[in-house]
Amino acid sequence: MRFRQIISLFFVLFTLVNCDTSLMVQGTGVLRDAARKFELRNGNRTVIYIPMRHLGTRVYYDHIQNTVDSLQKSGYVVFYESIAYQVDSAAQRDLYDRKFRKLTGNRLGLQQCIETPGDTSRVLRAPMYRKLGQRIISQPDYSFFRVNYETAVNADIPKNKLLDEFEYLYGTINLDACDFKTPLHEPYSCKAMKTALKNKFDKEFIMKKREENLASLVADAPQQKILILFGTSHFKGFLRNLQDRDPKWIQIK
């Protein structure tokens, strides 16, 4: 029995070392099924913010699907998160992907460690999740949530524009031979950017600029009812920026 325990412990430690986020996801709230909502008001205008998680249970995403469907039927227009590229060619996208990987580290390759492909059937490989009896999947496309694209607004900044602005302020992201030779879908072990530059990109661009952009679009939008589908970590920054523009915005719940 003791030998089995030792082997099990070794396996867990090995998995943590080689896939350092996969077993830690449980503590981030992915197993919570009930989707939270934040409601803001300013006179006749109402904003409902659903904080999205990139990993969750199928029940969690089904709940969001029903909420989105119901609110759209009552007149809400969806403002959604998407840093999808706006580029002219596959070659441009490939270059931006390699620059993004260089700047952020091992994230592109890490996805292969966390999940197996397959749309809403993606399941974490870690054995401890299978024992929990709940299916953990990646966030589905917005079409799964029945978003009406005829009225919906992409309230985000394209990834290529974020990278262009970063390079304008802090210099070109120089790629080396290792960056070009390593396929984007494989684990990344090339020379990384300086930590200070990574932190600047995360704090100033991934977080601050996108939160400012979302707040600006909501503040100036003609819609009276807005439903925001955006990352959990962006709500506080969005609310702060929105209230800086107009203190009349108050959080109801």
Secondary structure as UniProt FT lines:
FT   HELIX           2..18
FT   TURN            20..24
FT   HELIX           25..28
FT   TURN            29..31
FT   STRAND          38..42
FT   TURN            43..44
FT   STRAND          45..52
FT   STRAND          55..57
FT   HELIX           58..73
FT   TURN            74..75
FT   STRAND          77..80
FT   HELIX           90..104
FT   HELIX           107..114
FT   HELIX           119..121
FT   HELIX           127..131
FT   TURN            132..133
FT   STRAND          136..138
FT   HELIX           142..145
FT   TURN            149..151
FT   STRAND          153..154
FT   HELIX           159..170
FT   HELIX           177..181
FT   TURN            184..185
FT   HELIX           195..200
FT   HELIX           201..209
FT   HELIX           210..220
FT   STRAND          225..231
FT   HELIX           232..234
FT   HELIX           235..245
FT   TURN            247..248
FT   STRAND          250..251
//
